[in-house]
């Protein structure tokens, strides 16, 4: 009786291991496909890191994921430094837009930043396509420009451009 029970337990363990292995292999395949897709969508851009001065504020902007993916939001890391005051009150999404060389434009969808006082950093996101669903970046796009208007009440408009080289 014990031998029969032991055989049943071994059979269940063997089947469980086989199912887990199949699921793991299937997951690896889809991960590989996702990586291949991301590589196919990747872009080469000039100066991934850009610097800008808006009033008394210094900005360092890094395009985190240069891509022509029609589904992946465009993400930029923004480092902000100011010598007086606090950066906690600024919402970059409300004053930012991204446009391509054909004049197609999208507004920022969100700004994620913890409080930072005089020095802060966060992530600024833009949708990959306009309201009509047309991708902002495709095979013919020559550049994209981030425009920031009215930051901190400043009348100054600042534009930073990334040339797409591939």
C-alpha positions, 0 to 999 in steps of 0.5 A, spaced: 500 500 500 505 504 501 509 502 495 502 504 491 502 511 494 509 512 493 508 511 486 502 516 485 506 521 489 512 520 484 507 521 478 504 527 480 511 530 482 514 528 475 507 531 471 508 537 475 515 538 473 514 537 466 508 542 466 513 547 470 518 546 465 513 547 459 511 553 462 518 556 463 520 554 456 514 558 453 515 564 457 522 564 454 520 564 447 515 570 448 520 574 452 525 572 446 520 575 441 519 581 446 526 583 446 527 581 438 521 586 437 524 591 442 530 591 438 527 592 431 523 598 434 530 601 437 532 608 434 539 611 434 538 618 436 543 624 436 545 626 443 540 622 448 542 626 453 540 634 452 541 640 457 536 646 457 536 652 461 529 655 463 529 661 467 533 659 473 532 652 472 537 647 469 534 641 466 538 635 464 533 630 459 535 623 457 530 619 452 530 613 456 527 609 450 528 611 443 523 607 439 518 607 434 514 602 437 506 604 436 505 601 443 510 603 448 510 610 451 516 615 450 519 616 456 524 621 458 528 622 465 528 629 467 533 632 472 531 639 474 536 643 479 534 650 481 538 654 486 532 658 490 525 655 491 522 648 491 521 643 485 515 640 488 510 644 485 512 643 478 508 638 473 512 637 467 506 634 464 502 640 464 507 644 460 510 639 455 509 637 448 513 632 443 513 634 436 516 630 430 519 634 423 512 633 420 509 637 425 505 632 428 504 633 436 502 630 442 502 632 449 505 629 455 501 624 458 504 624 465 509 626 470 512 621 475 516 625 480 518 624 488 519 631 492 526 633 491 526 640 494 532 644 490 534 638 486 529 633 483 528 628 478 522 624 475 520 621 468 516 624 463 511 620 459 508 621 452 503 617 448 507 613 442 501 616 437 496 622 436 489 622 438 488 619 431 492 613 432 498 615 428 505 614 430 509 620 432 515 616 430 515 612 424 521 610 419 521 617 415 521 621 422 527 625 422 527 628 429 523 629 435 522 636 439 520 636 446 517 643 448 516 646 455 512 652 455 510 656 461 514 652 466 514 656 473 510 662 470 516 663 465 514 666 458 520 663 455 519 657 451 524 652 450 525 646 445 530 640 445 531 636 439 533 629 438 535 627 431 533 620 429 539 617 425 537 610 423 
